[in-house]
Amino acid sequence: MAAPTQDAAHEGPDHEGQAHEGQAHEGWSSRSAFILAAIGSAVGLGNLWRFPAEAGANGGGAFVLFYIFCVVLIGLPVLLSETLIGRFGQTSAPQSVLKLAAASRASRHWGALASIGVLSAFIVLSFYCVVGGWVLYYIGIFVSDLFHTGVAGGAFQGRDPATIDAILPGLFGNGPLMVGLDVVFIAVTLFFVARGVSGGIEFVAKWMMPAFFVLIVAITIYGAFTGAMGDTVNYLFTFEPEKLTGAVMLAALGQAFFSLSLGVAGMITYGSYVGRDVNLAGTSLIIAGADTAVALIAGLCIFPIVFLAGLEPSAGPGLMFQSLPIAFQDMPAGSLVGLLFFVMVAFAALTSSVALMEVPTAWMMERFSLARGPASGIVTAGALALGVLAALSFNTLSDAHPAGFIPMFEGLGWFDFLDSLTSKLLMPIAAVLTSIFVGWVAERRIVDSETGLGGGLLRVYLVLVRWVCPAALMAILIIGIFPSILGA
């Protein structure tokens, strides 16, 4: 079949009129706005919840060192690749890929890589907002406790330990509350996305990301003076070669990939709003560096509190929602610090959920000639329907789960099923295809021009995106499907 022409690549959106035109005229007000929004997209629960949990479960320093290595060699090249596709296309993620494919005289079927990303973003949004609801729940818990105990004392003073331990199980056992919190969080996300790029998404980034950075630094400084900072530094930055096992390396690789929000077409979509005057290579380096710094600071923020309370750093996903509330009991101003901590987490979660919702919203606007309001509303309704299933899968009275029609999903609740479907299957597939497309298919002249790289750096980038990234991402994919390879 003959390769499509450049005109053919435009054929879809051109006749769709209003949505395409509105999409084309939206953009960031400045380079700094794009950087803040992109950092907000990447910095989220993956940094604050998943990174400390993964570091704790995988031996600390060995994991951290290999994680940084993977960000540089895997995460950064894929991030730059996604962004250059969006900037070249200046439209929704699938159509941007089609435009680059047409300009490179390649098949239109490459558009599937971004379509997988759009689907991933939609699914992740559905259960991500459920976790966002948990964060709102803990904000409410600490607000109530602050009024009960005052500012000076530790959290939950005078309460029975069993009552504290039951906070999270009590939430999981209350289906209506879980659903209600999910509705509130996704409604807030919808409010900002419906207001557009400059009026909503950029507003969130400009105000919430600086506030987030102030809070995380302040809590980290607090932990340095009141917590076990020495133990934390030794734990996170002492390299013990014997702990660098295959399982630890794969966990670090996966964290580097997921922390940067790759494989969900988010950076393609955000890149489509970037002007031609922005150097993508330098900007991508800032985004990846900031995301990595936040992950490391999150470890320095959380582990001093955990170590001071004598809790296990290997608590996994329960570290934030179970271990930390207990740890705040014995800390000065524990209720206030706990409240500020979860407000900080809420800011990070919201900037990421806004990015996730924007991806399918931009696609719907273009594909169905919809205005932004109706498009974002439809996305919200669909994500909420899936989110309700995910929320209720924690309720012991509603333990419905997929039938295990694929072995890797056997016995999972809906929340874990959606998480595994995206993180182990759809997102790695999209990222592998992105690497191959940019590295081998896209016209070299366009790649050279869009990246802003030259000479040796360009050659290094091409080696990474052509060979190293696909191989590493295939490892995530294969181990995700066949975990028994590493004895998981």
N, C-alpha and C positions, 0 to 999 in steps of 0.2 A: 504494500500500500504506500502511496506517495506521501511524503512528509507534508504536513499542513503548512500553509504560507502564513506570513505575519498577519495578513488580513483575516485569515481563518481563525487565528487566535483571538482576534477582537470580535468575531462575529457574534458570540454569545452575549457579552455585556452590552455591545453597542445597540442592539435592538431592544435591550431591556430598559433603556432610557433613564428614568429618574434615579433608580438605585445606583446604577453605574456612575451617573453624573455626581450624585451626592458623595459616593465613595471616593471619586477621583479628587474632589475638592477638599476633603478632610486631610488634616496633617498636623504634625506637632508644631507648636509655636516657636520652638528653638531646639538646638541640639541637646541642651541640658534637660529639657522636658522629655525628650526621647530617652535619654540615659536614665532619668529617674523612673520613667514608666517601665522601661525594660528591666531595670533592677527590681522594681516592684513586682514585675511578672515572675522573675526568677526567685526572688527572696520570698519565701512563704513557709508553710508548714514543713516543707522538705528540709529547710535549714534549721528550724527551731524545734521540730519534733523528730524528724527522721535522722538528721545528722548526729545529734547527741545519742539517740537510741542505737544507731548503727555503730558509732564509735565505742559506746559502752559495751555492746554485745560482741565486738570484734577486736578487743584487746587494746584499744587506745592508740598509742603512738604509731604502731605499724600501719594501722588503718588510715590514720590521718595523713601520714607521709605519702602513702600510695594514692590517696584521694586527691591530694594536691597535684601529684604527677599526672593523674588521669584528667583532671580539669584542664591542664595545659595541653596535653597531647590529644585528648579526645573531645572534651567538652567545648573548648574554644574554637577548634576548626569547624565543628558542626554548627555552633552558634553563628559563626561568620557566614557559613554556607546558607543557613536559613534566612539570615538578614539580607544577604545580597539577592536572593530570589525575590523577596518582597520588594526591595527597593527598585529592582529592575522592572517588576511587573506593575507596581503602583495600583494594585487592586486586591481582591480577596486571594487567599492562599492558593486554591486550586487554579484560578485564572492566572495568577502570577507565574505558576509553574508552566502552564500552557503557553504563556507568552514567551518565556525563556526557551521552552522546547521548540516553539515555532521559529524563533530567531536563530536557533541552533540546528534547524532542519531535522528535528527529532520527532519521534512519535507522540501523538496526543495522549497516549496511554500513561505517560509519565505524570499526568495530572492526578493519577490515583495516589501518588505518595502524599500529596497535600490533602486529598480527600480523607485518607486514613488519619492524618493529623487532626483534621476538623472533627471527625468522629471521636477521636481520643479526647480532644478538648471538651466536647459535649459530655462524654461519659465521666471524665474526671470531675467536671463541674458538678455533676449530680451528687457524687459522694463527698467531694471536697467541702461543699456547703453544709453537709451533715456534721463534719468535724468542726467547721466554723461555728455551728450551733453549739457544740460542746464548749467552745471557747466563751461564747456568750453566757452559757450556763455558769461557768466558773467565775466570770466577771460578776454575775449576780450573787454567787456564793460569797465572794470576798467583799463585795459592797455590804451585804448583810452582816458579815462577820466584823467588818470595820466599825459599823454602828454598835455592834454588840460588845466588842472587846476594847475599842478605842485604838488610837494610833500607836501607842508606845509598846504594847505587849505583843507576844507572838500570836500567830493565827490560831483560831479555834480554842481559845483558852476556856477551860472548864467543861469542855465537851468530852464525852466518852470516846476512847480511841476507836471502838467498833463503829461508832457513828461516822467518824471521819473516813474510815476505810470503806464505808458503804456509800460515799458520795457518788462515785462513778457508777457502781452497780445499780444504785438507785435511779440514776438517769437512764441507764440502759434498760431497766425494767419498766420504764414509763413511756410507752409508745406515743401517746398524744403529746407529751412534753418534747420528745425527740423530734417529732414532726413539726411542732410549732416553732421550735428553735431553728430548724432547717428552713422553714418558710420565712422567718424574720431575716436570716442571714442572706438568703438568695434574693429577697425583696430589696435589701439594701444594695446588693450587687447590681440588680436590675436598675435601680434608681440612677446610679452613676453611668452605666453603659448606655441607657436610653438618652442621656444628655449629650452623647457624642464624644468625639476624641478630645477636643479642646475644652468643652464645657463640663465633661464628666470624668473621663479616664485621666486626662492630664491633671485635673483638679485633685483627684485622689493621690496621684503620684507626687505632686508638688507639696502637698500638705502632710500626707500621712508618712511618706518615706523619711523626711527629715525628723518628724516626731518619733518614728520608729527607731532611728539611729540614736537620738538623744536618750530614749528610754533604755535601749539595750546597753549602751555605754554606761549609763547611770547605774543600772542594776549590776553590771559587771564590776564597777568600782565598789559598789556596796558589798558584793560578794568577796572582793579582794580584802576588805577590812574586817568582815564579820564571818567569812567562810574559810574553807580549807583551800586557799589558792595555791599554796605550794604543792599539795598533793595533786591538784588539778593539772598544773603545769607539767609535773613529772609524768602524770598519766597520759596526757595528750601529746606530749612532745618528746618522750623518751622512746627511741627506736630500739625495739628488741627483735632482731632478725628472725628468731625462731617462731615469732607470732605471725610472720608474713606468709600465711598459708594460701593455697589456691582459693579457698572459700573467702578469706579476708580480702584478697585482691579483687575477686569478683564483686564482693559487697561494696568495696571502695569505688570500683568502676561504675557500678549501678548507681551509687549515690551521686557521683560526679555528673552522670547523665541526667538523673531525675532532678537534682538540685537546680540545674540550669533550665528546667522546663522544656527540654528538647523533645521532639517527636510529637508535639501537639499543635504544630503550625502557628504557635503564638508569636515567635520571632519573625516568621514570614509575614504575618498580619501586621505586627507593629513596624516591621521594616518597610511595609508598603506606604506608611505615612511619613517616611524619612525623605528629606530634601536631597538634591544632588550634591550639595556642598558639604555633606557630612562624610568624614572618613570612616568607613565601616570597620576597618581593621582596628584602628585605635579605639573606637567606641566599643567594639566587642570585647577588647581587652579590659576596658574599664568595667564593663558589665560583669564579665567573668571574675575579675579581681574583687569587685565589691561583693558578689555573691559568695565567693570563697571566704572572704574576710568575715562576712556575717556568720557563716557556718562555724568558723573557728571561734569567733567571739561568743556565739551561742554556747559552745562547749565551755568557754571560760566563765560564762554567765551561770550555767546550770550546775556544773559538776561541783563547784565549791560549796554550794548549798546542799547538794546530795551527800558529799563526803562529810561535811560537818555534822549532818544528821545521822551518820553511820549507815546510810542506805547503800544498796548495791548499784554500781553504775551500769551493770548489765541488765537492768530491768526492762530494756527494750522499749516498745511503744508505750508501755505504762509509765515510763520515766516522767513525762510531763504531767499526765493527768492523774497519776496515783502517787508517785514518789514525792514530787515537788510539793503538793499541798500538805503532805505530812511534814516535810522538811521545814516549811515556813512556820511550823508550830514553835520551834525553838529559837527563832531569829528575832532580834529586836525589830519592832514595827513590821512584824511578819504579815499582818493583814494588809497593810498598805503596800508593801513590796509585792505581795501576791496579786493584789489588784492591778498594780502597774505592770507586772509581768504579763498578765493575761490581756490587758489592754494592748500592750506591745504585740502580742501574738495575734490579736484581732486585726490590728493594722496590717501586719504582714499577710494574714490570710485574705483580707479584703482586696489588697492590691493584686494578689494572684488570682482570686476568683473573678475579678473584673477582666483580667487578661484572658482567662479561660472562656468567659461568656462572649467577649468581643470576637473571638475566632469564628464560631458558628453564626453569630449575628451578622458579621461582615459578609459571610458567604450567603446567608439568606437574603440580605438586602440586594445583592447582585443577582442571585439566581432566580428570585421570584419577584423582582421589581418592587420590593417592599420598602417603606420608610423605616427609619431606625427603630421607632417606638414599637410598631407591630412585630418587627423581626425579633427584637430582643424579648418581647413578651412571649412569642411562640417558643423561643429557645428556653426561656425560664419555665414555661409550663411543662415542656418535655423533660427538662432536667429535674424538675420538682417531682414529676411522676416516678422517675427512676430513684430519686433521692428518698422518697417515702418508703420504697421497697428496701433500700439500704438502711434507713433509720430503723425500720421495724424488724430487720433481721437480727438486731441486738436484743429485741424483746423476747423473753423466754416464752411468752404466750403466742408468739408469731415467728416460728423458726423455719419459715419457708426458705428454700435455697434451690439453686439449679440442680438438675437431676444428675449431674456428673457425666454429661454426654461427651466431655473430653476429659481424659484422665487427669490433666493438670488442674482441673477445676473440681475434682471429685470432693463432695462433702462441704463445699464452701457456702457460707451465708452470702446473701446478696451483696453486702458491703465488700467482703473479701473477694467475691467473684468479680465485681466491677473493677476493683483495684488490680487484681491479677490479670484480668483481660487487657487492661491498658498498659500496665507497667511491664508485664512479661511478654506481651504479644504485639499489640498495636503500635505502641510508641517505639520500641526497638526496630520494628519493620519500617516504620516511616523514616526513622533516622538513618537506617542502612540505605534505604532508597535515596534519601537526600544526599548522602555522601557520594554514592555512585553517580547520581545524576549530575551533581556539580563537578565532581572529579573527572568523570569520563565522558559525559554526554554534552554538557553545556559547552558552548563555543568558548575556546580559550581566551579570545580577545575580550569577550564580555566579562568573564571571570576576572581577568587581569584588571579591567577597568573598574569593576564594582568593588573589589576587595580593597583597593588602594594600596596593595602591596607591590613590591618590585624586587628584582634581583634574587638574592639568596632567600629572603623571607617568603617570597612567592613560591619558590621551588620547595621549600620546607612545607609550606601549607599544602601544596599539591600532593606531596608524598603522604602526608598525614591523612588528607581527605580521600585519597585514592586507595590507600593500602591499610594504614593503621586503624582508622576509624571504622571502616566496614568490618574488619576482622574482630576488633574489640566488641563492637555492637552485636555482631553475630554470636559472640560468646555469651552475652547477656541473654539473647534470644534463645539459644540452644539450652543453656542451663535453666532458664525460666521454664521451658517446656519439659525438659528432662532433668529435674533436680537431683535425681539419683546419681548423676554423673559425679557430683561432689559429695555424695553420701547424705544429701539433705533429706 
